[in-house]
Each structure stands twice: as structure tokens, then as C-alpha cells.
């Protein structure tokens, strides 16, 4: 691919510029530094948090790599307290088979890493982190990979996509598929909240699953409102 315009380096408050044609890495300061500080102090929770962030970055790198192979131009990878997300403009309009390959690349890479690292005693935490990141991302709710895959498949089945596309560039589920995705998201969010409650009771003060459940419910409600009020155009795939 020929990217004639190199990307301009961004400040550390906004991100780190990569090589020409590659996405930039954006960090939220506390999300990036806090787990590293905890890990440096030698706490078990800190090491697990750092392992989860590393697994999430590698997960998104797998998305980016496959997207580049299919000719898309990923924009950035953002690290947040709940994990990482890759911005891939054009994903919503790509062919269903290629879109599915890009979406599934992340969990597949995590599972491969979990299998390889699981046989090494010193990498057990990293193996568990990869297994958790891969499994959670297959849940059928946005912005997880399972939700994006459901949108892509439902959108293809109903023959259209959002006219403008949500601000976060998700594939659109379509007017008939959107209620199905909404139900799946509510069930997924509810299960995450239930699991998060048990997690807080058994492993205080870990609230990661509960926070993810709240975020999933809120995010999918926003996506439902946006997609249900946006225009709809036929797919040209």
C-alpha cells in the first residue's frame, strides 16, 4: 500500500506516532501508567492489570495487521482503563467475509497466545489475561468484537448500513437486526453486572466486570438510539 502522506507526530498527551502508514497509539495517562506503577511495586493485582493491558494491545494489533492486509488504513489504538480499542475507518463498509476476518483476528490471536504461554509457569498470568480478553470480546454486545461481528452479519443479512455511521465507526446492524442486537446487549450487560457483583464479593475491591457491564449497557443504548435514528442505505457488497 502506498501512503504518500506521512502522519504527523502527536504529543504524548494525545498519542505516539508510529511508522508511516501505521496507526498511532493513544493513551489515557492513568490507564497506561497506573498498572505499571502497581506492577513495579510487586503487587499481584498490578501484575494482572499490566498483563491485561498488554493482552489488549496485542489483541488490537491483530485487528490492525489483518486490516492492513485487506487494504484498510487503521487510524489509532487507544488504551483506556477498560482495555484497548482500534479505530479502523472503512470497516463498516468492507465485505462481510473480510470484516469478519478482521474482527475475529483479535480473539484468535489471544487464544493462540494463551495456549503458547499457558505451558510456561512464569507466564500463567499473561496466559489467563489473553484467555479473558479473547473470551470477553466474543460476547455479542458493542463495542466488543462479538457485537461488531453481529452488526456486520445482521447488516449484511438485511442489505444495508447506516447512512452516516456512528461516531465510533461501528458496523450497523440494520433496521431488522438492531432489536436483536439490543436484546443480546442487554442480556450480556446484565450477566456482566451479575458476574461483577460476585467478583466484588469474592475478590474485593476488583470491580472490572461490573464496570464493563455498566459500560456495555450504556454504549449499546447509545448505539441503538443512533442507528435507529440514522438514515439507511443499501449495501453495495
Secondary structure, DSSP 8 states (H G I E B T S, - for coil): ----S------TTT-B--STTS-EEEE-HHHHHHHHHHHHTT-HHHHHHHHHHHHHHHHHHHHHHHHHHTT----EEEEETTEEEEE-TTGGGS-HHHHHHHHHHHHHHHHHHHHHHTTSGGGHHHHHHHHHHHHHTTSSSTTSHHHHHHHHHHHHHHTEEESS--TT------TTTHHHHHHHHHHHHHHHHHHHHHHHHHSTT--HHHHHHHHHHHHHHHHHHHHHHS-EEE---
